[in-house]
């Protein structure tokens, strides 16, 4: 599957920072992780910390799937608002899912410090009304979050103008958010994991998985064998080939990145994230080198050719969206790209075992919270493999 195209900013900025070799021998391991993007890197990190021998393989060059196209916002809010999510999965599970995403942001900061990764920045986030009709919805969303202990404020039109320099009727402000660089975080994690015993191979495509009673035999396209006690699928949308029920709807999303700007010229300042109540929603963030990334304009298409044909049109639309918010800003677009993402029935990821695929675990962080979902998945799967009960596993299970 062609997961992204165009010129993702992170890939242009960093290129191919490390060399990983294809697998060219037969190996044995405790756990094989299929997928070397940010999800696979986090899973490998947790397994390595737990003392489990693990091998990561990816059919692409490391990071060139969805990871390089990620705009890397870290928010505890998932695509399904809490006030709606409670109606789908129950109040306890909805609040717990939001809280786990909030805790995941703290965990990513701790991991970043541990592996000496510096492109992690705490930011404030505002969820603002795209139209006047969304005011009552935002009040309901604010009320349920505040009731359950989330640190939020409800901003008035005047407060939005004063703090963020644009016009909107209402907004929920949260202090619990961050922004990072998923592409380099994945690479830095892999380097740390390798130093601590993990193995990483790219351009190594899995051709066949044979499940045994207590293990799996994996054959690569190039004819090499991997004997693993457990297999973790961290390939996102491509893992659906192993699941015989429909769990995700694939869509296309678009993003643009500006030229570098002077800090004083960033219209909403640095260390702030903006996103709105529109469907699909628009979002904005800054980068460590003072650029603005804008994303959204999603389309209900999964065909990569049709997705790519819309890139120029979507780029122009995103620029117009920005100019409506900040008509006096000198925004000059430098990069644009598009990618595939998925929506589930309730906005939550699928994590854990799928009963028709033995010796295997799935870390499928679908939706706009892929990175925080990946942290949750890595913790749950590590616990399941070592035989430790994880009370949150059922929230994200295939049987929910």
C-alpha positions as CSV (number, residue, x, y, z in Angstrom):
1,X,0.0,0.0,0.0
2,X,1.3,3.5,-0.9
3,X,0.8,5.2,2.4
4,X,2.1,8.7,1.6
5,X,3.2,10.9,-1.3
6,X,4.4,14.5,-2.0
7,X,7.2,16.0,0.0
8,X,6.8,15.3,3.7
9,X,8.6,18.0,5.6
10,X,10.4,15.6,8.0
11,X,11.8,13.4,5.3
12,X,13.1,16.4,3.4
13,X,14.6,17.9,6.5
14,X,16.4,14.8,7.8
15,X,16.8,12.5,4.8
16,X,17.9,9.0,5.7
17,X,19.7,9.6,9.0
18,X,20.8,6.0,9.7
19,X,21.5,2.8,7.7
20,X,19.7,-0.4,8.4
21,X,20.4,-3.5,6.4
22,X,18.0,-6.1,5.0
23,X,17.9,-9.4,6.8
24,X,20.3,-11.9,5.1
25,X,20.4,-14.7,7.6
26,X,18.1,-17.0,9.6
27,X,17.5,-15.9,13.1
28,X,15.6,-16.8,16.3
29,X,14.0,-14.3,18.6
30,X,11.4,-13.9,21.4
31,X,9.4,-11.4,19.5
32,X,9.2,-10.4,15.9
33,X,7.8,-6.9,15.3
34,X,6.6,-6.3,11.8
35,X,6.7,-2.6,11.0
36,X,9.5,-0.2,11.7
37,X,7.6,3.1,12.0
38,X,6.9,4.9,15.2
39,X,4.6,2.2,16.4
40,X,7.1,-0.6,15.9
41,X,9.9,1.5,17.4
42,X,7.8,2.1,20.6
43,X,6.8,-1.6,20.8
44,X,10.5,-2.6,20.5
45,X,11.4,-0.1,23.2
46,X,9.0,-1.6,25.7
47,X,10.0,-5.2,24.8
48,X,13.7,-4.3,25.1
49,X,13.1,-2.7,28.5
50,X,11.3,-5.9,29.6
51,X,14.3,-8.0,28.7
52,X,12.7,-9.6,25.7
53,X,14.8,-10.3,22.6
54,X,13.1,-8.7,19.7
55,X,13.7,-8.2,16.0
56,X,12.0,-5.4,13.9
57,X,11.5,-5.8,10.2
58,X,10.0,-3.4,7.7
59,X,9.5,-3.9,3.9
60,X,10.3,-0.3,3.3
61,X,13.3,1.9,4.4
62,X,12.7,2.7,8.0
63,X,10.2,5.5,8.5
64,X,9.0,5.8,5.0
65,X,5.5,4.6,5.6
66,X,3.0,6.7,7.5
67,X,5.6,7.9,10.0
68,X,7.3,10.4,7.8
69,X,3.9,11.8,6.8
70,X,2.8,12.3,10.4
71,X,2.3,15.9,11.6
72,X,3.1,14.6,15.1
73,X,0.6,16.4,17.3
74,X,0.4,14.8,20.7
75,X,-3.1,15.3,22.2
76,X,-5.2,13.3,24.6
77,X,-8.3,14.2,22.7
78,X,-9.1,11.5,20.2
79,X,-11.1,12.0,17.0
80,X,-14.3,11.1,18.8
81,X,-15.2,13.8,21.4
82,X,-15.6,12.5,24.9
83,X,-19.2,13.6,25.1
84,X,-19.9,11.3,22.0
85,X,-17.4,8.5,22.9
86,X,-19.2,7.8,26.2
87,X,-22.3,6.9,24.3
88,X,-20.4,4.4,22.2
89,X,-18.2,2.7,24.7
90,X,-19.6,3.7,28.1
91,X,-18.5,6.5,30.4
92,X,-15.8,4.6,32.2
93,X,-14.1,3.3,29.1
94,X,-14.4,6.7,27.4
95,X,-12.8,8.6,30.3
96,X,-10.2,5.9,30.7
97,X,-9.2,6.1,27.0
98,X,-8.8,9.9,27.2
99,X,-6.8,9.6,30.5
100,X,-4.5,6.9,28.9
101,X,-3.8,9.2,26.0
102,X,-3.1,12.1,28.4
103,X,-0.6,9.8,30.3
104,X,1.0,8.8,27.0
105,X,2.1,12.3,26.4
106,X,3.9,12.3,29.7
107,X,5.4,8.9,28.9
108,X,6.7,10.2,25.5
109,X,8.4,13.1,27.3
110,X,10.0,10.7,29.7
111,X,11.1,8.4,26.9
112,X,12.5,11.3,24.9
113,X,14.6,12.4,27.8
114,X,15.8,8.8,28.4
115,X,16.9,8.4,24.8
116,X,18.2,12.0,24.5
117,X,15.7,13.0,21.8
118,X,15.2,16.8,21.9
119,X,12.4,17.5,19.5
120,X,9.6,17.2,22.0
121,X,7.8,20.4,23.1
122,X,5.0,21.0,25.5
123,X,2.3,23.2,24.0
124,X,-1.2,24.5,24.9
125,X,-4.0,23.3,22.7
126,X,-7.3,24.9,21.8
127,X,-10.3,23.2,20.3
128,X,-12.3,26.0,18.7
129,X,-15.7,26.4,17.2
130,X,-15.8,26.3,13.4
131,X,-19.2,27.9,13.4
132,X,-21.6,29.5,15.9
133,X,-23.7,26.3,16.0
134,X,-20.8,24.5,17.7
135,X,-20.9,26.7,20.9
136,X,-23.3,24.5,22.8
137,X,-21.4,21.3,21.8
138,X,-18.2,22.8,23.1
139,X,-19.8,23.7,26.4
140,X,-21.0,20.1,26.8
141,X,-17.6,18.8,25.9
142,X,-15.9,21.2,28.3
143,X,-18.3,20.2,31.1
144,X,-17.7,16.4,30.8
145,X,-13.9,16.9,30.6
146,X,-13.9,19.2,33.6
147,X,-16.1,16.9,35.6
148,X,-13.7,14.0,35.1
149,X,-10.5,16.0,36.1
150,X,-9.0,17.2,32.9
151,X,-7.3,20.6,33.1
152,X,-9.4,22.6,30.7
153,X,-10.7,26.2,30.3
154,X,-13.6,27.5,28.3
155,X,-12.5,30.5,26.3
156,X,-14.7,33.4,25.1
157,X,-14.4,35.1,21.8
158,X,-12.5,37.9,23.3
159,X,-10.0,35.5,25.1
160,X,-9.4,33.6,21.8
161,X,-8.6,36.9,20.0
162,X,-6.3,38.1,22.8
163,X,-4.4,34.8,23.2
164,X,-4.5,33.3,19.7
165,X,-5.1,36.3,17.4
166,X,-8.0,35.0,15.4
167,X,-11.8,35.1,15.5
168,X,-13.9,32.2,16.9
169,X,-16.9,32.1,19.1
170,X,-15.7,29.6,21.7
171,X,-12.9,27.2,22.4
172,X,-11.7,24.6,24.9
173,X,-8.1,25.3,26.0
174,X,-6.0,22.4,27.4
175,X,-2.5,22.6,28.8
176,X,-1.9,18.9,28.2
177,X,-0.5,18.7,24.7
178,X,2.8,18.4,22.9
179,X,4.3,18.3,19.4
180,X,7.2,16.3,18.2
181,X,8.9,14.8,15.1
182,X,7.6,11.2,14.7
183,X,10.1,10.4,11.9
184,X,13.2,11.2,14.0
185,X,11.7,9.9,17.2
186,X,11.3,6.5,15.5
187,X,14.9,6.6,14.3
188,X,16.2,7.6,17.7
189,X,14.2,4.9,19.4
190,X,15.6,2.3,17.0
191,X,19.1,3.4,17.7
192,X,18.6,3.2,21.4
193,X,16.9,-0.2,21.1
194,X,19.8,-1.5,18.9
195,X,22.3,-0.4,21.5
196,X,20.3,-2.4,24.1
197,X,20.1,-5.6,22.1
198,X,17.3,-5.2,19.6
199,X,17.8,-5.9,15.9
200,X,16.3,-3.8,13.1
201,X,16.2,-4.8,9.4
202,X,14.6,-2.7,6.7
203,X,13.8,-3.7,3.1
204,X,12.8,-7.0,4.6
205,X,9.3,-8.0,3.5
206,X,7.4,-10.8,5.2
207,X,6.1,-13.3,2.6
208,X,4.5,-16.0,4.8
209,X,3.8,-16.6,8.5
210,X,3.3,-20.2,9.7
211,X,1.8,-20.5,13.1
212,X,3.0,-23.4,15.3
213,X,1.7,-24.5,18.7
214,X,3.8,-22.1,20.7
215,X,5.7,-20.1,18.1
216,X,5.7,-18.9,14.5
217,X,7.9,-19.4,11.5
218,X,8.2,-16.4,9.3
219,X,9.6,-16.5,5.7
220,X,10.8,-13.3,4.0
221,X,10.5,-12.5,0.3
222,X,14.2,-13.1,0.0
223,X,13.9,-16.6,1.5
224,X,15.2,-16.2,5.0
225,X,13.5,-17.6,8.0
226,X,12.7,-16.0,11.4
227,X,11.7,-18.2,14.3
228,X,9.8,-16.2,16.8
229,X,7.8,-17.1,19.9
230,X,5.5,-14.2,19.3
231,X,4.7,-11.8,16.5
232,X,3.6,-8.2,16.8
233,X,1.9,-6.6,13.8
234,X,2.7,-2.8,13.8
235,X,2.0,-2.1,10.2
236,X,-1.2,-0.1,10.6
237,X,-3.6,-0.4,7.7
238,X,-1.5,-3.1,6.0
239,X,-2.2,-5.5,8.9
240,X,-5.8,-5.9,7.8
241,X,-4.7,-8.8,5.6
242,X,-4.5,-10.9,8.7
243,X,-7.9,-9.9,10.0
244,X,-11.1,-11.3,8.4
245,X,-13.5,-8.6,9.6
246,X,-13.8,-4.9,8.7
247,X,-12.3,-2.8,11.5
248,X,-11.2,0.4,9.8
249,X,-12.3,2.8,7.1
250,X,-9.5,4.2,5.1
251,X,-9.4,7.9,4.1
252,X,-6.9,10.4,2.7
253,X,-5.5,13.5,4.5
254,X,-3.4,16.4,3.4
255,X,-0.8,18.7,5.0
256,X,1.4,21.7,4.1
257,X,4.4,23.3,5.7
258,X,5.5,26.9,5.4
259,X,8.9,28.4,4.8
260,X,10.8,29.3,7.9
261,X,9.5,32.5,9.6
262,X,10.8,34.9,12.2
263,X,9.4,34.0,15.6
264,X,7.7,37.3,15.8
265,X,5.9,36.6,12.6
266,X,4.2,33.4,13.8
267,X,0.6,34.7,14.0
268,X,-0.4,32.5,17.0
269,X,3.0,32.3,18.6
270,X,5.0,29.2,19.2
271,X,4.2,26.3,21.4
272,X,0.5,26.3,20.6
273,X,-1.7,23.9,18.7
274,X,-5.0,24.9,17.1
275,X,-7.8,22.6,15.8
276,X,-11.5,23.0,15.2
277,X,-14.9,21.4,15.3
278,X,-15.3,21.1,11.6
279,X,-15.7,17.7,9.9
280,X,-13.0,17.1,8.8
281,X,-11.2,19.3,11.2
282,X,-8.5,21.7,10.5
283,X,-5.4,21.8,12.6
284,X,-2.2,24.0,12.9
285,X,1.1,23.6,14.7
286,X,4.5,25.1,14.6
287,X,7.9,23.4,14.3
288,X,11.2,23.8,16.2
289,X,12.6,25.9,13.3
290,X,9.6,28.3,13.2
291,X,7.5,26.9,10.4
292,X,3.7,26.4,10.4
293,X,2.2,23.0,9.6
294,X,-1.4,22.9,8.5
295,X,-3.4,19.7,8.1
296,X,-6.9,18.6,7.2
297,X,-9.2,18.6,4.2
298,X,-9.6,14.8,4.5
299,X,-11.3,12.9,1.7
300,X,-13.3,9.7,1.8
301,X,-11.0,7.9,-0.6
302,X,-8.4,5.3,-0.1
303,X,-7.1,4.9,-3.6
304,X,-3.6,6.4,-3.6
305,X,-3.8,7.6,-7.2
306,X,-7.0,9.5,-6.6
307,X,-5.6,10.8,-3.3
308,X,-2.5,12.2,-5.0
309,X,-4.4,13.8,-7.8
310,X,-6.1,16.1,-5.3
311,X,-2.8,17.2,-3.6
312,X,-2.5,20.5,-5.5
313,X,-6.1,21.4,-5.0
314,X,-6.0,20.5,-1.3
315,X,-2.8,22.5,-0.9
316,X,-4.5,25.6,-2.2
317,X,-7.5,25.0,0.0
318,X,-5.4,24.6,3.2
319,X,-3.7,27.9,2.4
320,X,-7.1,29.6,2.0
321,X,-8.2,28.0,5.3
322,X,-5.2,29.6,7.0
323,X,-5.7,32.9,5.4
324,X,-9.2,33.1,6.7
325,X,-7.9,32.8,10.2
326,X,-4.9,35.0,9.7
327,X,-5.5,37.3,6.7
328,X,-2.5,39.5,7.5
329,X,0.0,36.8,7.9
330,X,2.7,36.2,5.2
331,X,2.3,32.5,4.8
332,X,4.5,31.0,2.1
333,X,4.0,27.3,1.5
334,X,7.1,25.2,0.9
335,X,6.1,21.6,1.3
336,X,2.9,19.7,0.8
337,X,2.1,16.0,1.2
338,X,-0.7,13.6,1.6
339,X,-1.3,10.2,3.3
340,X,-3.7,7.5,4.2
341,X,-5.3,7.2,7.6
342,X,-8.1,5.2,9.1
343,X,-11.2,5.6,11.2
344,X,-12.7,3.0,13.5
345,X,-16.3,2.7,14.6
346,X,-15.6,4.4,17.9
347,X,-12.3,6.3,17.3
348,X,-10.3,3.9,19.4
349,X,-7.4,1.7,18.3
350,X,-7.3,-2.1,18.1
351,X,-4.8,-3.6,20.4
352,X,-4.0,-7.1,21.5
353,X,-4.7,-10.6,20.3
354,X,-7.0,-11.5,17.4
355,X,-8.3,-14.9,18.3
356,X,-8.0,-16.3,14.7
357,X,-4.3,-15.5,14.6
358,X,-2.3,-17.4,17.2
359,X,1.0,-16.3,18.8
360,X,0.3,-12.8,17.4
361,X,-0.5,-9.3,18.8
362,X,-1.7,-6.3,16.9
363,X,-0.8,-2.6,17.6
364,X,-3.2,-0.8,15.3
365,X,-3.3,2.8,16.4
366,X,-5.8,4.1,13.8
367,X,-7.0,7.7,13.9
368,X,-5.5,11.1,14.6
369,X,-3.8,9.9,17.8
370,X,-1.5,7.3,16.3
371,X,1.5,8.1,18.4
372,X,-0.2,8.2,21.8
373,X,-2.2,5.1,20.8
374,X,1.1,3.4,20.0
375,X,2.4,4.0,23.6
376,X,-0.8,2.5,25.0
377,X,-0.4,-0.5,22.6
378,X,3.3,-1.0,23.5
379,X,2.4,-1.2,27.2
380,X,-0.5,-3.6,26.7
381,X,1.3,-5.9,24.3
382,X,4.4,-6.1,26.5
383,X,2.2,-7.0,29.5
384,X,0.3,-9.7,27.5
385,X,3.5,-11.3,26.2
386,X,5.1,-11.5,29.7
387,X,1.8,-12.8,31.1
388,X,1.0,-9.7,33.2
389,X,-2.7,-8.8,33.5
390,X,-3.4,-5.4,31.9
391,X,-6.8,-4.0,33.0
392,X,-7.0,-1.6,30.1
393,X,-6.6,-4.3,27.4
394,X,-10.3,-4.9,27.1
395,X,-11.1,-1.3,26.2
396,X,-9.2,-1.7,22.9
397,X,-9.7,-5.4,22.2
398,X,-11.1,-6.8,18.9
399,X,-14.0,-8.2,20.9
400,X,-15.3,-4.8,22.2
